[in-house]
Amino acid sequence: MIRVVQQSLLGSILSNMLLVLGCAFFTGGIVHYKKVQVFNKAAAVVNSGLLLMAVMGILFPAVLHFTHSEVHLGKSVLSLSRFSSCIMLVAYASYLFFQLRSQQNFYSPVDEEVDTCENSDEEEELELTKWEAIIWLGILTVWVSVLSGYLVDAIEV
């Protein structure tokens, strides 16, 4: 059953890396037909690199297992899997730090033109506060894990 979950993760990573990115470029080209699309090359390289690292983290232990080149049967795959997961965790933490702390000026709102309509004095209200968003994120994470458990149970039967 673990293979089904691993292959599902690998498929979702590859579809995110290739299909979703390609569809985004295609749709952007259709919607903004007369405009030149501008992409941040560094951000695209970093995001693709993280997805590629996740794919390699799944593939390397699988290749080691299926080539039967392990020194200690079963322990080599487990240690390689744990090592690659630790490396991916450090890389993802570094990525989050880079995005959230060191690059804050890239995500500051751009000054928009001043509206001359009478509602320009009112500020937009937040739809969700920070804590509401965190609570919803937790609830949805638990819900996805419950649904994943049902999926695995349905496959086992």
N, C-alpha and C positions, 0 to 999 in steps of 0.2 A: 504494500500500500504506500510505502514511503516513495517508491519510484513514481507512482501516479502524481503525488504531490510535487516531487522534484520536476517532473516533466511539465506539469501545469505551470509551475513558477518559471521554468525556462521558456516555455511558450509565451507566457505573458510578457516576459522581459524582451524577447525577440520581437514580438508584435508591437510593443511599445517603442522599441528602438527603430524599427523599420516601417511598419504599417502606419502608425499614428503620426510619426514625423513626416512621412511621405504624403499622407492625406492632409496634414497641416500646410505643407508647402503647396500642394495642388490647390486646396481651397483658397489659400491666400493669393495664389496667382489668378484664380477666377474672380474673387471678390475685388481685388485691387489690380484690375487688368491694365490700366494705364499708368500705374505707379510702379516705381522700382522698390522692391521689398528689401529692407535692411535687416540683417541678422547679426547678432553679436557672435563673432566667430569663436571667441574664447569660451563663452558660455556653452555653445554647442559642442565644442571639443570636450569640455569638462563633463557635461551630461552624458555624452556618448561614451566617454572613457569610464565613467562609473557604471553604466549599463554593461559595457564590455567586461569590466572587472567582475560584475555579478555573474555573467555568463561563464567566465573562466573559473570562478569559484565553484560553480556547479559541475563544469565539464572536467576539470583536472582530477578530482577524486573519482569520477566515473571512469575516466580513461585508465587511471591507475588500477581500478578494480577489474575492469574488463580485459586488460592486457596481462593480468596475472603476474605482474613484475614486482609484487610486494615482497619486502624482506620478511616481515611478520604478518601472516595472513590476517587481514581485518584491521590490525592496529595501524598500519601505514595509511590506509584510507581515512581512518578516523582522525589521526593526528594531522594529516594534510587538510582535511575538511575543517577542523578546528582552527588551524593556523590561517587558512584562507578567510574564514569568517571573522577572525580577529583583525586581519588586515583590512577587510572590507568595512568593518565597524570603525576603525581608525580613519580610513579614507572618507567615510560618510560624515563622521564627526568633524573632520577638517573642512569638508565641503560646506557643511552647515555653518561652521564658524566663519568661513570666508564669505558666504552669502549674507549672513545675518549681521555680522559685526564689521568686517573690514570694508564691505561694499555698500554701506548704508546710503551714501550720497547718490548712488545710481538709481535708487528706488524712491527718492524723495519726490513729492508731487511737483509737476511742472506748473508754473504760474499760467493760469488760463486767462483768456480775455475777460474783462469785467463785463458782466451782463448789465444791460440798462433796464431790464424789466423790474417790476416792483417787488418781486420775490427774491431779489439778489441779497437782501440783508439776512435772510434765514440761512442757517447752516444745515447741511444735510445731516440727518440723524443716523447713527450707526444702527444697522439692522441687528447685529449681535455684538455683545460685549466680548471682551477677551475671555472671561470665565465661561460665558455661555458657549463660545466656540470650542473651548477645551472640553467642556462637558459633552457637547454633541460629538466631538471627535472621539471621546472615550466610548460613548454609547454606540456609535457606528462601528468602532473597532471591535467591540464585543459582539455586535450583531453579525459582522462579517465572519468572525471566528466561529460563531454558532452555525451559521449557514455552511461554512467550510466543513465543520464536523458532520453535518447532515449529508453533505456531498460525499465525503469519504465513506460514511456508513452506507449510503446508497450504492456505492461502487463495490463495497465489500460483499454485499448480498448477492 
